[in-house]
Amino acid sequence: MRKKKLMPLILILPLLLYSLLIAIDVNRIYAQAEQPPEISITAPIGNPIRPQRDGVVIAGRESITVRISIKVSEASTKNWTQIEVLADGKGESPDNITFTPITSSKPVIEITDLAGNVINRTNGKWVGDNAYFYVDVLKPGEIGNLYYTIAPPQSIPKEPIYISLKIKIKLGPSYDWQEIVKTIKVINPPITRLYIVVGLTLGVFAALIFLSKIGFFEMYSTLDLVSMAMIGATMVVWVQILGRQFVFPITDRIPFAYNFAVADIPYVLLLITAIALVKKPGTASLTLFVYNIVSEIGWYGINPLWWAYPFAQGLPVDFYLLLRGKAVLTDKAIFFKRTISEEEFESARTIPGLSYFDGFIMGLLRGFFMQVSLYLVFYPNLFRLEYLWEYVFWWVVIPWTIGNAIGGAISVPIAERIREAAQY
């Protein structure tokens, strides 16, 4: 009898459990649907391949862009309408130092999907010192990115200065205004690093003048100087004319092609070619210096502070040239001998693949010191850019170094063929 009474309960128990699970899941989905959009504020923003450090600005920069992102979850079942944002363009600080709104640049409203594809793009407006945005509707799975431009202080009396921007957001007619504070740290450029690099460069120039007085440049023949000048000019043609106009816009769209310096391989090939033709310390720095000067004359304008840059990346390569001497880019195991007789050279021990190792190391040295000097010295001082070093080091500096090292290795047989052709 009891079994008969328990039977219906046993049969209905799975249905009750299933109904309970459905109710829990529906409640979870409903709760997600009712969650307000996710709001984030980033300042300054930059190229996603080379992100700037959020919340840090270097004094003296011409302008920075602030981005307010309003993200609606895909799980939401609600459209968020009539969103208003009033974004502070000046900010406040205990030292009474503020930003300056750039009212000549219109605020921008960009609606995208979660993949970053632009759905709609309109403009906001300036209301006094505040950027005003009105978003008619944000649907589930959409992001409203709001951009406005402000100018940092040109100088600060001490370091750091903290400036707080007040961002007011109203998520629709039935919601109250909420305020989010974005605090930005303003620092001075790391000028000491630049002074060190410029000082080293001036020392190199002084050393070159001194060495020329004692006949050092007699080791460079007229053909050597012409070779370095012509290859430096050819580098300019590759980068400024062919690269920037035709090649780089294509390669930069390929994932990780920029990180691993794929489009930089012809540039490295030209540098290795100059080294193969001259094979004397100073070849790398002087060739890169020619490229730098010609580029400044034709495209960037003369700036002596940039003259340290070719030496920052070229001198490590030249020290390796000093180590390998005449045997560089050959398989001969000869070190620290700038002059050597043909008999001694031919009788020296051979290590298969040593020439490729030379190219690999020189490409590696150039790539590493180029990127490190850019991100730690030249960009912060000359462009007032503070990059997210923790990201840039692993995703730009190291891959670029690897790409240049591989480019240097594969350039060796090509450079050798060019050297042989130039001799006959």
Buried (B, 14 or more C-beta within 10 A) or exposed (E): EEEEEEEEEEEEEEEEEEEEEEEEEEEEEEEEEEEBBEBEBBBBBBEEEBBBBBBBBBBBBEEBBBBBBBBBBEEBEBEBBBBBBBBBBBBBBEBEBBBBBBBEBBBBBBBBEEEEEEEEEBEBEBEEBBBBBEBEBBBBBBBBBBBBBBBBBEEBEEEBBBBBBBBBBBBBEEBEEEEBEBEBBBBBBBEEBBEEBBEBBBEBEEEBEEBEEEEBBEBBEEEBBEBBBBBBBBBBEBBBEEBEEEBBEEBEEEEEBBBBBBBBBBBBBBBBBBBBBBBBBBBBBBBBBBBBBBBBEEEEEEEEBBBBBBBBBBBBBBEBBBBBBBBBBBBBEBEEBEEBEEEEBEEBEEEEEBBBBBBBBBBBBBBBBBBBBBBBBBBBBBBBBBBBEEBBBEBBBBBBBBBBBBBBBBBBEBBBEBBEEEEE
